[in-house]
């Protein structure tokens, strides 16, 4: 990627062609980012079915493909020493940190905020002749003490919404989040990947916000099995670790219902039973077989709802058949008696939506 020579131009152009042009423009699932856009699921045609990179990113990629770049990459920039910064520099870094954690797109309707953030009239610099940068990333705030207007008539038309006195010309308490799903849990349980929307798709992408709303997760139980020492002499330790480390489970498995409406209702009631995906240091045994130094594992899932996974016990018994012994086969009664009674999960749902 650092080769700017003319001999490497064809390869750079092929990489550049992978990226979806900035909307409006043609796009397909054969391009990246593999993320749904604002208009995914809408009946009307549009160029926002899939997300594209920003115009700034696309311009950088275009220059890189043309060879107009300096191969001066060394390593990612280090974080500043925050306590040593001047007060104004600390404020700037706090602003940048907050913006860095935002997802950006797609706005369908969005997790943190939604499509009004793209409108120029919502921003302070649009309402000022100041060009020194002090108003960059600053919202056009309603006057202090002035209530945010909520009533725009019985029907919010496009003309009213985008007009000079519409709801996106100034920001105040509640003016940004009122466009989001209510309650937020219903939108969280609605934004899935092609594993739900197009179940014939091999991979579970495209998706919406995979880092915030995962579809498939590596559970803590599978991670612990993968890192455990293999004691069975008939097991291939590498294959056994891969079997457990590559197992992915449905993140929404605690809230699934028979219909979409059951699912979003369950999400409102039971969202706290879902786990959080957190980075974990990869044990040496997994690094030895090619895993990165950090893996992301689902943690904090409600143990009372986890129950016993009897499939794991069954697989273990089947795999034990590789060892042939002269011992008599156990009785049928013995086979049916597990060492511990299985624990059913607190909630059991059917996945009948697809």
N, C-alpha and C positions, 0 to 999 in steps of 0.2 A: 504493500500500500504506500510505502515511502518512495517508490520508484517513479520519478517524474519524467522519465525518458520517453522519447517518441516511440521506441520499440514496445513500451508497456502501455501505450495509449489505448489499444484495442481492449485490453483486459480491464483498464479503468472504466472505459465506456460501458462494458458489460456490467460492471458493478453499479455504475450510475443508473443504468436502465432498470435495475431492480427496484428503484425507488419510484413510488407513485408521484406523478406530477402534482404540483400544488393546485388545489381546486381554485377556479373551475378548470377542469381538464379531465381527460379520460383516465380511467383507473380500473384495475381488475384484481382478482384474488391471486394473480400470479406476480404481484408486486408487494413491496413492503412500505410502511409498517403493516404488520398483520393485525390491525386493530380496526374495529368497526367505527364508522363515522356518524355524523349527526343524523343522517337520513336513513340509517339502516332500519329495515322493517317498515318503512313508509311505502304507501302504495304508489306515490308519484315517482317519476324518474328523477334522478339528480346525481351530481358528481360528488356528493358527500356521503355516499354509501360506505366508503372506506376512508379512514383517516390518512392524511398526508403529513409530511414533515412541514415545518414552518417555511415561509419564503426565504428567511435568512439561512436556514439550514440547507435548503435546496440550492441556493446561490453558491454556498461554500462547496457543496458536492459537485456542482457544475464546473466550478473553477478547478477543483481537484481532478475531475475527469479530463479536463483539458490540459492538465500538467502545470497549471499556473499556481504552484504552491512551493513552499520551502520545506524540505524534509528535515525539520528541526525538532521533531517530537522527542522528548526525553522520558517523561513520566507524568502522571496526573499532577496538577498543582497541589501543593500542600495547603492545609487550612491555616488561616492567619492566627497568630497568637492574640486571641481576643482581649485579654486583660491589658496587653501592651498598646492597644490601639487608642487613638484619641477619641473623645466622646462622639464627635460627628461621624468618625469612621465606624465606631461600634453601632451607631444607629443604621448606617448603610448596610453593615453586615447582617444585622437583625432583619432588615427588610429583605435582603437577598435570601437569607435562610428561609423566611416564610414563603417567598415566591418559588424557591427551589423545590419545596415539598409539595407544591400544587401539581396536579396532574395535567392541566392544560386541556386536552381534548380526549375523547369526543364529548360534546355537550348534548347528551341524549337521555335525560336532560342534563346530567352531570352529577358528580359526587359533591364537590365542595361548592362550586358555583356553576352557572350555566351561560347560555348564549349571550345575554346582555353584556358580558365582559368583553365581547368582540366589538361592541359598538363604540365608535370614537366619542360620541356625545356623552358617554358616561365618565369620561376621564377629564381631569382638570386641565391638562395642557390644551385640549381642544377648545376650551373656553378662554384661553389667554394667549397673548402675543409673546409671552415669555418663552425663550428658547434656550435657556442656560442649563436645562436638565433638572432643575429643582422640582419641577412638577411631573417628571416622569414617574409612572406607576403610582400616581396619586389620583384618587377618585374625586369627581366633582361632587362635593358634599352639599347637602341641603343646609340652609342656614341653621345655626344652633338654636334649639328650642322650637323649631318649626316641625310640626307633625308631618310624617311621610304620607302622601296622598295614597289612599287605597281604593277608592271608589272611582272607577272610570266608566260607569254606566253598565247597563245590563249585558252589553256585548263588547268585548275588547277587540276592536277591528285593527287591521294592520296600520291603517292611517292614524288611528289614535295612539297605538302602541309606539310607532316610530315618529310621531309628530313632535313639534317643538315643546309641547307641554305634557308629553307622554310619561310613562312610568320608568323610562330608562334614561332620563335626562339628568337625574341627580340621585345620589345615594344617601340613605339614612338608615336608621334602625329597621331591620326587616326587609329593606328594599332589594337586597340581593338574593337572600335565601327564599323569598316567597315564590320563586320560579321553580323550585325543586320539588321532588316528590314528597308527598305528605301522607303518612309518616315516612321517614327516610328508609326504613327497613324494607318497604315494598319495592322501592327502586333497587335496593341492594340485591334482593332476591330475584330481580327480573333481568339483570344484566349478566348474561351468561356467555358461553362460547358456542362455536358450531357443534360442539358435542351435544347441545340441546337443540339448536336451531336446525342443524343439518346432520342428523345422526349417522349418515353414511360417510361423513368426512373422516378420514383416518386420524389426523391430528385434532387436538381439541382447540385449535385456533382457526379463524380469527376469534378475537375476544374483545371485551371492553377494557376494563382496568385490571389486568391480571395481578398486579402487585397489591391492589387494595381489595379486589373481589376475586379471589382465586377460584378456579374451577376444580382442579385436581391438586391434591396435597400429599406430601409424604408425612404420614402420621408418626407421632412419637413412638408408638408401639412397633411399627415397621423399622424405624430408625434404630431402636434398641436391639431388635433382632439382627439387624444388619451389622451392628458393631459388636455383637456378642461373639465370644470365642466358639469356633466350631469344634466340637469334641467328637463327633461321629467319624470314625476312621474311613467310612465308606462315602462320606460327603466330600465334594470338591469345595473347599472353603470359598474360592472365588465365585463359583456359580451360586452358592448359597447366599453369600453377601449381596450379589447382584439381584437375586430373586427378591430379597426383602427391600433393598435400597431403591429398586426401580418400581416398587408397588405404589400406585397412586390411588387415592380414595376420593370420593365426591365430598367436597367441602360442605355442601348443603345437605349432607345425608341426615342430619338431625331435624330438618324442617321440611323435607319432601312431603308432598301430598299427592292425591289422586288427580288433582287439577291444578292449573296455574293459580287459581284464586285460593285454593287451600294452601298452596306453597307460600304466597305472600302473606296470608293471614297467620300461618305458622311462624313465619319470619318475624312478624311483629311481636308475637307472644314468646317466641323461644330463641330469639337471636343470641341471647347470652350463653346458649349451649354450644355455639360454634367456637372453634379454636382460633388462635392467632398464629400466623406464620412468622417465625423468628429465625434469625441466623444461628447456626450451631457450628462449632469447630468440628471439622471432619476428623474422625479417628484415623490413626495411621493405617489401619487395616484397609480402610476404604480408599485412602489416598494412594496406597500401593497398587490399586486396581484401576486408577485413573480418575477418581473423583476429585473435585476441586478442594481447596483448603477450607471452604465454607459451604455448608448445605443449608437449605431452608426447610424447617421442620414445623409441622402443626403442633402447637403446644396449648395447654390450658383448656383443652376440651373437657366438658363436663363429664367427670368420671362416672357419675351415676347414670349417664345416658350411654356410656360406651359399651357396656355389656361384654359378654365373652364372644370372641370370634372363633366359633367352632370349626370354621374352615381351616384355620391354621393347624389345629390339632389333627384334623383328618389328613391333611397333606403330610404332616410329620409321620403319621402311622403308615401311609402309603409308601413314603420314601424309605421307611425302615424295612420294607420287603426286599430291598436290594441285598440284605444280609441273609444268606441261607444258613439255617441251623438245623440240627437234628432234633431240636426240641419239638414236642407235639404242638399242634396248632391250638391256640386258646379256644375255649368254648364260645359258642355264639353268645351266650349270656355274658361272658367276660368281655367280648368285643363291644357289646352295647352299653357297658357300664363305664362311663368316663370317671377319671379319678376325682373330679370335682364337679358338682352340678353346674350346668351353664347358667350364667346370669343374663337374663333378658334385658335389653336396653329399656330405659324409661319410656322412650317414644319410638314407635315403629310406624313407618310410612311406606306407602307404595309410590314408586316412581311411574305414574301413569300418564305423564304429560306428553311423552314422545311416542 
